[in-house]
Amino acid sequence: MRVKWFSLSIITFAFVLSAGASVASGEAVEDLYRFHCAQCHGLKGMGDGPNATREMPVSPRDHTSAVEMNKLTDADIINAITEGGPATSKSSLMPPYGKTLSKAEISSLKDYLRKLCNCKGK
């Protein structure tokens, strides 16, 4: 009986670990970006999402612009995602995701943004 419970515990633990690892996969992070960011930043990150209008107080950042994205450190990007636009003196329309997304998801989004701009930042 103990062997069965031990085996079940090992299998459950392995499943939990593999589920957490999926956040780092390319497909999972693209899904996060599409769900949380693309409405304003666009599917390709060019700042041209369906909710981006000229009436917005601040245009959504073009995540593909190496010139603009190189001005940001990784900590700047993580802060913008975690705390939202107002915390970074940007649009008040960008919500904070620090309580919605895990630290691993936020980090994977930061890596994805670096991939979009093909840049490393400051």
GROMACS elastic network, one bead per residue, 0.5 to 0.9 nm:
[ bonds ]
;  ai    aj funct       b0    kb
    1     4     6  0.52695   500
    1     5     6  0.65301   500
    1     6     6  0.86850   500
    2     5     6  0.51804   500
    2     6     6  0.60146   500
    2     7     6  0.84936   500
    3     6     6  0.50263   500
    3     7     6  0.60258   500
    3     8     6  0.84853   500
    4     7     6  0.51053   500
    4     8     6  0.60698   500
    4     9     6  0.85341   500
    5     8     6  0.50076   500
    5     9     6  0.60412   500
    5    10     6  0.86008   500
    6     9     6  0.50599   500
    6    10     6  0.62582   500
    6    11     6  0.87131   500
    7    10     6  0.51220   500
    7    11     6  0.62349   500
    7    12     6  0.85946   500
    8    11     6  0.51412   500
    8    12     6  0.60951   500
    8    13     6  0.85240   500
    9    12     6  0.51095   500
    9    13     6  0.60347   500
    9    14     6  0.85462   500
   10    13     6  0.51052   500
   10    14     6  0.61335   500
   10    15     6  0.85989   500
   11    14     6  0.51260   500
   11    15     6  0.61846   500
   11    16     6  0.87241   500
   12    15     6  0.50749   500
   12    16     6  0.62745   500
   12    17     6  0.87062   500
   13    16     6  0.51757   500
   13    17     6  0.62710   500
   13    18     6  0.86762   500
   14    17     6  0.51429   500
   14    18     6  0.61579   500
   14    19     6  0.85994   500
   15    18     6  0.51635   500
   15    19     6  0.61366   500
   15    20     6  0.87262   500
   16    19     6  0.51384   500
   16    20     6  0.63796   500
   16    21     6  0.87504   500
   17    20     6  0.52507   500
   17    21     6  0.63065   500
   17    22     6  0.89293   500
   18    21     6  0.50141   500
   18    22     6  0.64764   500
   19    22     6  0.53655   500
   19    23     6  0.76050   500
   20    23     6  0.59349   500
   20    24     6  0.81255   500
   20   104     6  0.85701   500
   21    24     6  0.58292   500
   21    25     6  0.73375   500
   22    25     6  0.51859   500
   22    26     6  0.86058   500
   22    27     6  0.85849   500
   22    28     6  0.65379   500
   22    29     6  0.88017   500
   23    26     6  0.81327   500
   23    27     6  0.85326   500
   23    28     6  0.55160   500
   23    29     6  0.63042   500
   23    32     6  0.89860   500
   23   104     6  0.70930   500
   23   105     6  0.61299   500
   23   108     6  0.71064   500
   24    27     6  0.85101   500
   24    28     6  0.69105   500
   24    29     6  0.66202   500
   24   104     6  0.77517   500
   24   105     6  0.75837   500
   24   107     6  0.87757   500
   24   108     6  0.58535   500
   25    28     6  0.54510   500
   25    29     6  0.64358   500
   25    30     6  0.86923   500
   25   108     6  0.85615   500
   26    29     6  0.54373   500
   26    30     6  0.61682   500
   26    31     6  0.86656   500
   26   108     6  0.89023   500
   26   112     6  0.82132   500
   27    30     6  0.51514   500
   27    31     6  0.62185   500
   27    32     6  0.87488   500
   28    31     6  0.50700   500
   28    32     6  0.63280   500
   28    33     6  0.87148   500
   29    33     6  0.61574   500
   29    34     6  0.85556   500
   29   105     6  0.73824   500
   29   108     6  0.62716   500
   29   109     6  0.62032   500
   29   112     6  0.70281   500
   30    34     6  0.60636   500
   30    35     6  0.85124   500
   30   109     6  0.82562   500
   30   112     6  0.77146   500
   31    34     6  0.50728   500
   31    35     6  0.60663   500
   31    36     6  0.85097   500
   32    35     6  0.51935   500
   32    36     6  0.59357   500
   32    37     6  0.76766   500
   32   105     6  0.79499   500
   32   109     6  0.75464   500
   33    36     6  0.53898   500
   33    37     6  0.50099   500
   33    38     6  0.61679   500
   33    43     6  0.79757   500
   33    45     6  0.88813   500
   33   109     6  0.69322   500
   33   112     6  0.83536   500
   34    37     6  0.57897   500
   34    39     6  0.75278   500
   34    42     6  0.80440   500
   34    43     6  0.61946   500
   35    38     6  0.65463   500
   35    39     6  0.76869   500
   36    39     6  0.72376   500
   36    40     6  0.89657   500
   36    97     6  0.87481   500
   37    40     6  0.61533   500
   37    41     6  0.58035   500
   37    42     6  0.72929   500
   37    43     6  0.81745   500
   37    45     6  0.82394   500
   37    49     6  0.86202   500
   37    94     6  0.89841   500
   38    44     6  0.77156   500
   38    45     6  0.68667   500
   38    47     6  0.83490   500
   38    48     6  0.84477   500
   38    49     6  0.57564   500
   38    50     6  0.81269   500
   38    51     6  0.88138   500
   39    42     6  0.58941   500
   39    43     6  0.77940   500
   39    48     6  0.84112   500
   39    50     6  0.56242   500
   39    51     6  0.54468   500
   39    52     6  0.74602   500
   40    43     6  0.88771   500
   40    45     6  0.86411   500
   40    47     6  0.62354   500
   40    48     6  0.64556   500
   40    50     6  0.63228   500
   40    51     6  0.50713   500
   40    53     6  0.87361   500
   40    59     6  0.87089   500
   40    60     6  0.60839   500
   40    61     6  0.87330   500
   40    94     6  0.87280   500
   41    44     6  0.76821   500
   41    46     6  0.59017   500
   41    48     6  0.55882   500
   41    50     6  0.84932   500
   41    51     6  0.84899   500
   41    52     6  0.74134   500
   41    60     6  0.56596   500
   41    61     6  0.66046   500
   41    62     6  0.67194   500
   41    63     6  0.74594   500
   42    46     6  0.58135   500
   42    47     6  0.55210   500
   42    50     6  0.70573   500
   42    51     6  0.87423   500
   42    52     6  0.84044   500
   42    62     6  0.87375   500
   43    46     6  0.77362   500
   43    47     6  0.88528   500
   43    48     6  0.82217   500
   43    49     6  0.68613   500
   44    47     6  0.83376   500
   44    48     6  0.85471   500
   44    49     6  0.88267   500
   44    63     6  0.82345   500
   44    64     6  0.77459   500
   44   116     6  0.77828   500
   45    48     6  0.74340   500
   45    49     6  0.80520   500
   45    61     6  0.80841   500
   45    62     6  0.58727   500
   45    64     6  0.59392   500
   45   113     6  0.81704   500
   45   116     6  0.70818   500
   45   117     6  0.88252   500
   46    49     6  0.78127   500
   46    60     6  0.83595   500
   46    61     6  0.73280   500
   46    63     6  0.58011   500
   46    64     6  0.57914   500
   46    65     6  0.77916   500
   47    52     6  0.71621   500
   47    59     6  0.71915   500
   47    61     6  0.53340   500
   47    63     6  0.70698   500
   47    64     6  0.86699   500
   48    51     6  0.80326   500
   48    52     6  0.59049   500
   48    53     6  0.84300   500
   48    59     6  0.89256   500
   48    60     6  0.75375   500
   48    62     6  0.79724   500
   49    52     6  0.53081   500
   49    53     6  0.86344   500
   49    60     6  0.84311   500
   50    53     6  0.78560   500
   52    55     6  0.83759   500
   52    56     6  0.69640   500
   52    59     6  0.70309   500
   52    60     6  0.67868   500
   53    56     6  0.56055   500
   53    59     6  0.77336   500
   54    57     6  0.80799   500
   54    58     6  0.86586   500
   54    59     6  0.74821   500
   55    58     6  0.84948   500
   55    59     6  0.88484   500
   56    59     6  0.62445   500
   56    60     6  0.85681   500
   56    91     6  0.80099   500
   56    93     6  0.84115   500
   57    90     6  0.87639   500
   57    91     6  0.64775   500
   57    92     6  0.82410   500
   57    93     6  0.87174   500
   58    61     6  0.86153   500
   58    90     6  0.66200   500
   58    91     6  0.52968   500
   58    92     6  0.85371   500
   58    93     6  0.88779   500
   59    62     6  0.87234   500
   59    90     6  0.89339   500
   59    91     6  0.77499   500
   60    63     6  0.88591   500
   60    90     6  0.88741   500
   60    91     6  0.78381   500
   60    94     6  0.88788   500
   61    64     6  0.87842   500
   61    65     6  0.85704   500
   61    68     6  0.82288   500
   61    69     6  0.86924   500
   62    65     6  0.56631   500
   62    68     6  0.76834   500
   62    69     6  0.81289   500
   62   117     6  0.86746   500
   63    66     6  0.77602   500
   63    68     6  0.79357   500
   63    69     6  0.65558   500
   63   113     6  0.61467   500
   63   114     6  0.81016   500
   63   116     6  0.61815   500
   63   117     6  0.58157   500
   64    67     6  0.89056   500
   64    68     6  0.85245   500
   64    69     6  0.76664   500
   64   113     6  0.77873   500
   64   114     6  0.85252   500
   64   115     6  0.84589   500
   64   116     6  0.50550   500
   64   118     6  0.75295   500
   65    68     6  0.54158   500
   65    69     6  0.59858   500
   65    70     6  0.82747   500
   65   116     6  0.82235   500
   65   117     6  0.54514   500
   65   118     6  0.85225   500
   65   119     6  0.87891   500
   66    69     6  0.50463   500
   66    70     6  0.55705   500
   66    71     6  0.85276   500
   66   114     6  0.87075   500
   66   116     6  0.86178   500
   66   118     6  0.65342   500
   66   119     6  0.56782   500
   66   120     6  0.86353   500
   66   121     6  0.82996   500
   67    70     6  0.55075   500
   67    71     6  0.70054   500
   67   117     6  0.85533   500
   67   119     6  0.86446   500
   68    71     6  0.55636   500
   68    72     6  0.75693   500
   68   117     6  0.88405   500
   69    72     6  0.55007   500
   69    73     6  0.83771   500
   69    77     6  0.89581   500
   69   113     6  0.84281   500
   69   114     6  0.78092   500
   69   117     6  0.66597   500
   69   119     6  0.71736   500
   69   120     6  0.82192   500
   69   121     6  0.62767   500
   69   122     6  0.89556   500
   70    73     6  0.74225   500
   70   114     6  0.89714   500
   70   117     6  0.83705   500
   70   119     6  0.62398   500
   70   120     6  0.63957   500
   70   122     6  0.59469   500
   71   121     6  0.59609   500
   71   122     6  0.60577   500
   72    75     6  0.78712   500
   72    76     6  0.56441   500
   72    77     6  0.66502   500
   72   120     6  0.88213   500
   72   121     6  0.54018   500
   72   122     6  0.59087   500
   73    76     6  0.50263   500
   73    77     6  0.65620   500
   73    78     6  0.87422   500
   73   120     6  0.80873   500
   73   121     6  0.52472   500
   74    77     6  0.51946   500
   74    78     6  0.62222   500
   74    79     6  0.85499   500
   74   107     6  0.89385   500
   74   110     6  0.69179   500
   74   111     6  0.85474   500
   74   114     6  0.87385   500
   74   120     6  0.82007   500
   74   121     6  0.69505   500
   74   122     6  0.78641   500
   75    78     6  0.50438   500
   75    79     6  0.59656   500
   75    80     6  0.85325   500
   76    79     6  0.50889   500
   76    80     6  0.61751   500
   76    81     6  0.87253   500
   76    88     6  0.82120   500
   77    80     6  0.51126   500
   77    81     6  0.62951   500
   77    82     6  0.85035   500
   77   109     6  0.89712   500
   77   110     6  0.61801   500
   77   113     6  0.85344   500
   78    81     6  0.52339   500
   78    82     6  0.59421   500
   78    83     6  0.83361   500
   78   106     6  0.65306   500
   78   107     6  0.68478   500
   78   109     6  0.84279   500
   78   110     6  0.63205   500
   79    82     6  0.50178   500
   79    83     6  0.55990   500
   79    84     6  0.74525   500
   79    87     6  0.79578   500
   79    88     6  0.75267   500
   79    98     6  0.88069   500
   80    83     6  0.54464   500
   80    84     6  0.50220   500
   80    85     6  0.61601   500
   80    86     6  0.86552   500
   80    87     6  0.70798   500
   80    88     6  0.59899   500
   80    90     6  0.87365   500
   80    94     6  0.87605   500
   80    96     6  0.76048   500
   80    97     6  0.88049   500
   81    84     6  0.55131   500
   81    85     6  0.80424   500
   81    94     6  0.86078   500
   81    95     6  0.81345   500
   81    96     6  0.61733   500
   81    97     6  0.58013   500
   81    98     6  0.70506   500
   81   106     6  0.68049   500
   81   109     6  0.84387   500
   81   110     6  0.83112   500
   82    95     6  0.86486   500
   82    96     6  0.52678   500
   82    99     6  0.77543   500
   82   100     6  0.88371   500
   82   101     6  0.81760   500
   82   103     6  0.86476   500
   82   106     6  0.72727   500
   83    86     6  0.76639   500
   83    87     6  0.56790   500
   83    88     6  0.76784   500
   83    95     6  0.74491   500
   83    97     6  0.65876   500
   83    98     6  0.62236   500
   84    87     6  0.58126   500
   84    88     6  0.69706   500
   84    90     6  0.82122   500
   84    91     6  0.82548   500
   84    92     6  0.76621   500
   84    93     6  0.83271   500
   84    94     6  0.53272   500
   84    97     6  0.67783   500
   84    98     6  0.83592   500
   85    88     6  0.53416   500
   85    89     6  0.62284   500
   85    92     6  0.52645   500
   85    93     6  0.67774   500
   85    95     6  0.65203   500
   85    96     6  0.72782   500
   86    89     6  0.50598   500
   86    90     6  0.54812   500
   86    91     6  0.60136   500
   86    93     6  0.81046   500
   86    94     6  0.75311   500
   86    95     6  0.83205   500
   86    96     6  0.87275   500
   87    90     6  0.74092   500
   87    92     6  0.86306   500
   87    96     6  0.86037   500
   88    91     6  0.84060   500
   89    92     6  0.82573   500
   90    93     6  0.86161   500
   90    94     6  0.79954   500
   91    94     6  0.57929   500
   91    95     6  0.89519   500
   92    95     6  0.73095   500
   96    99     6  0.75339   500
   96   100     6  0.80311   500
   97   101     6  0.56516   500
   97   102     6  0.86253   500
   97   106     6  0.81518   500
   98   101     6  0.57632   500
   98   102     6  0.71325   500
   98   103     6  0.76946   500
   98   106     6  0.79746   500
   99   102     6  0.74169   500
  101   104     6  0.80176   500
  101   105     6  0.58788   500
  101   106     6  0.63538   500
  102   105     6  0.51065   500
  102   106     6  0.62556   500
  102   107     6  0.85561   500
  103   106     6  0.50627   500
  103   107     6  0.60507   500
  103   108     6  0.85179   500
  104   107     6  0.50603   500
  104   108     6  0.60992   500
  104   109     6  0.86062   500
  105   108     6  0.50143   500
  105   109     6  0.61767   500
  105   110     6  0.86317   500
  106   109     6  0.50491   500
  106   110     6  0.62472   500
  106   111     6  0.87100   500
  107   110     6  0.50033   500
  107   111     6  0.63009   500
  107   112     6  0.85962   500
  108   111     6  0.50255   500
  108   112     6  0.61157   500
  108   113     6  0.86603   500
  109   113     6  0.61605   500
  109   114     6  0.86083   500
  110   113     6  0.51483   500
  110   114     6  0.63817   500
  110   115     6  0.87257   500
  111   114     6  0.50649   500
  111   115     6  0.62964   500
  111   116     6  0.87688   500
  112   116     6  0.62394   500
  112   117     6  0.87959   500
  113   117     6  0.63360   500
  113   118     6  0.82739   500
  113   119     6  0.88093   500
  114   117     6  0.53073   500
  114   118     6  0.56711   500
  114   119     6  0.55374   500
  114   120     6  0.62515   500
  114   121     6  0.79463   500
  115   119     6  0.70046   500
  115   120     6  0.87601   500
  116   119     6  0.80681   500
  117   120     6  0.84390   500
